[in-house]
Amino acid sequence: MIEKISWDDVPEEEVTPKMFRRIIHGEKIMVAKMRFKDGFRVPLHSHHHEQVTQVQKGTIRFWFGENKGQVIDVHAGESVVLPGHLPHEALMIGDVEETDTWAPPREDWLDGTDDYLKK
């Protein structure tokens, strides 16, 4: 049976004092709406999941590649598509609101083993 989901009904998790997220997922896709405070940094990491990041507020500066050789600023109203296995790091410039979509779902986010975010 298909059920309608309101983001307001999805519990918001405080991952750190500077990162908050709400997650919905199916068997093959996952969507997270997130809020970040200025200066939050996602450390360099990679995963096999394809990722689409859509920024609604603020700016996310991404570094791509093992040597962080490519830098892209993604502003409100812009998106970026990351292929699986691409190393990336991110810095929130200003308070940021964004939506990430992954295929398949991020197992580490669902089972709580995403420690790289909590350091």
C-alpha beads as a LAMMPS data file, in Angstrom:
LAMMPS data file: protein, C-alpha beads

119 atoms
118 bonds

1 atom types
1 bond types

-500.0 500.0 xlo xhi
-500.0 500.0 ylo yhi
-500.0 500.0 zlo zhi

Masses

1 110.0

Atoms # bond

1 1 1 0.000 0.000 0.000
2 1 1 1.312 3.450 -0.940
3 1 1 1.335 6.057 1.824
4 1 1 1.801 9.795 1.570
5 1 1 4.634 11.227 3.675
6 1 1 4.821 14.754 5.054
7 1 1 8.365 15.940 5.792
8 1 1 6.952 17.642 8.893
9 1 1 6.064 14.184 10.261
10 1 1 9.564 12.744 9.692
11 1 1 11.606 13.045 12.896
12 1 1 14.618 15.331 12.614
13 1 1 17.865 13.808 13.875
14 1 1 20.582 16.003 15.378
15 1 1 23.697 14.341 13.982
16 1 1 25.934 17.038 15.510
17 1 1 25.102 20.473 16.922
18 1 1 25.712 21.782 13.359
19 1 1 23.958 19.058 11.294
20 1 1 20.298 18.025 11.296
21 1 1 18.596 15.557 8.948
22 1 1 15.301 13.897 8.055
23 1 1 15.394 10.693 5.988
24 1 1 12.898 8.779 3.885
25 1 1 13.803 5.743 1.814
26 1 1 12.546 2.884 -0.231
27 1 1 14.295 -0.286 -1.289
28 1 1 16.419 1.363 -4.010
29 1 1 16.494 5.097 -3.229
30 1 1 16.916 7.412 -0.242
31 1 1 16.236 11.125 0.242
32 1 1 17.513 13.271 3.103
33 1 1 16.529 16.860 3.839
34 1 1 19.282 18.487 5.837
35 1 1 20.106 21.702 7.659
36 1 1 23.667 22.758 8.454
37 1 1 25.096 25.634 10.431
38 1 1 27.792 27.791 8.849
39 1 1 31.226 26.172 8.853
40 1 1 30.146 22.514 9.080
41 1 1 32.597 20.345 7.150
42 1 1 31.906 16.917 5.696
43 1 1 35.332 15.198 5.643
44 1 1 36.770 13.629 2.506
45 1 1 34.997 10.336 1.868
46 1 1 33.553 8.221 -0.913
47 1 1 30.772 5.683 -1.275
48 1 1 29.423 3.441 -3.993
49 1 1 26.119 5.325 -4.080
50 1 1 25.193 7.778 -6.812
51 1 1 24.281 11.120 -5.201
52 1 1 22.333 14.194 -6.238
53 1 1 22.696 17.272 -4.023
54 1 1 20.174 20.119 -4.376
55 1 1 20.837 23.332 -2.434
56 1 1 17.831 25.369 -1.275
57 1 1 19.671 27.890 0.959
58 1 1 23.295 28.896 1.378
59 1 1 26.315 27.541 -0.477
60 1 1 28.154 24.216 -0.349
61 1 1 31.790 24.208 -1.465
62 1 1 32.761 20.760 -2.757
63 1 1 36.253 19.405 -3.343
64 1 1 36.358 16.404 -5.682
65 1 1 39.025 13.750 -6.185
66 1 1 41.540 12.066 -3.910
67 1 1 43.763 15.173 -4.131
68 1 1 40.732 17.543 -3.973
69 1 1 41.795 18.919 -7.361
70 1 1 38.367 20.143 -8.483
71 1 1 36.432 22.740 -6.465
72 1 1 32.790 23.665 -7.140
73 1 1 30.531 26.018 -5.180
74 1 1 26.879 24.971 -5.352
75 1 1 24.504 27.831 -4.502
76 1 1 20.793 27.974 -3.663
77 1 1 18.796 26.797 -6.677
78 1 1 21.678 24.692 -8.026
79 1 1 22.400 20.955 -7.983
80 1 1 25.323 18.625 -8.531
81 1 1 25.388 14.920 -9.491
82 1 1 28.138 12.766 -7.964
83 1 1 28.949 9.377 -9.455
84 1 1 29.649 6.497 -7.108
85 1 1 33.181 6.070 -5.712
86 1 1 34.137 9.736 -6.282
87 1 1 36.028 11.090 -3.233
88 1 1 34.487 14.358 -2.069
89 1 1 34.609 16.829 0.804
90 1 1 32.186 19.669 1.539
91 1 1 32.106 22.925 3.509
92 1 1 28.891 24.773 4.378
93 1 1 29.161 28.488 3.655
94 1 1 26.420 30.255 5.580
95 1 1 23.524 28.307 7.047
96 1 1 22.625 25.665 4.461
97 1 1 19.436 23.791 3.631
98 1 1 19.777 21.042 1.063
99 1 1 18.317 17.775 -0.154
100 1 1 20.439 14.737 -1.009
101 1 1 19.211 11.739 -2.962
102 1 1 21.162 8.462 -3.127
103 1 1 20.753 5.224 -5.010
104 1 1 20.911 2.743 -3.457
105 1 1 20.077 3.918 0.108
106 1 1 22.995 4.772 2.404
107 1 1 23.203 1.761 4.704
108 1 1 25.629 3.575 7.027
109 1 1 23.112 6.382 7.581
110 1 1 20.292 3.938 8.266
111 1 1 22.212 1.713 10.704
112 1 1 24.079 4.540 12.479
113 1 1 27.617 3.640 11.344
114 1 1 28.202 7.036 9.663
115 1 1 30.808 8.045 12.271
116 1 1 32.806 10.107 9.752
117 1 1 30.112 12.815 10.100
118 1 1 30.129 12.864 13.901
119 1 1 33.808 13.652 14.535

Bonds

1 1 1 2
2 1 2 3
3 1 3 4
4 1 4 5
5 1 5 6
6 1 6 7
7 1 7 8
8 1 8 9
9 1 9 10
10 1 10 11
11 1 11 12
12 1 12 13
13 1 13 14
14 1 14 15
15 1 15 16
16 1 16 17
17 1 17 18
18 1 18 19
19 1 19 20
20 1 20 21
21 1 21 22
22 1 22 23
23 1 23 24
24 1 24 25
25 1 25 26
26 1 26 27
27 1 27 28
28 1 28 29
29 1 29 30
30 1 30 31
31 1 31 32
32 1 32 33
33 1 33 34
34 1 34 35
35 1 35 36
36 1 36 37
37 1 37 38
38 1 38 39
39 1 39 40
40 1 40 41
41 1 41 42
42 1 42 43
43 1 43 44
44 1 44 45
45 1 45 46
46 1 46 47
47 1 47 48
48 1 48 49
49 1 49 50
50 1 50 51
51 1 51 52
52 1 52 53
53 1 53 54
54 1 54 55
55 1 55 56
56 1 56 57
57 1 57 58
58 1 58 59
59 1 59 60
60 1 60 61
61 1 61 62
62 1 62 63
63 1 63 64
64 1 64 65
65 1 65 66
66 1 66 67
67 1 67 68
68 1 68 69
69 1 69 70
70 1 70 71
71 1 71 72
72 1 72 73
73 1 73 74
74 1 74 75
75 1 75 76
76 1 76 77
77 1 77 78
78 1 78 79
79 1 79 80
80 1 80 81
81 1 81 82
82 1 82 83
83 1 83 84
84 1 84 85
85 1 85 86
86 1 86 87
87 1 87 88
88 1 88 89
89 1 89 90
90 1 90 91
91 1 91 92
92 1 92 93
93 1 93 94
94 1 94 95
95 1 95 96
96 1 96 97
97 1 97 98
98 1 98 99
99 1 99 100
100 1 100 101
101 1 101 102
102 1 102 103
103 1 103 104
104 1 104 105
105 1 105 106
106 1 106 107
107 1 107 108
108 1 108 109
109 1 109 110
110 1 110 111
111 1 111 112
112 1 112 113
113 1 113 114
114 1 114 115
115 1 115 116
116 1 116 117
117 1 117 118
118 1 118 119
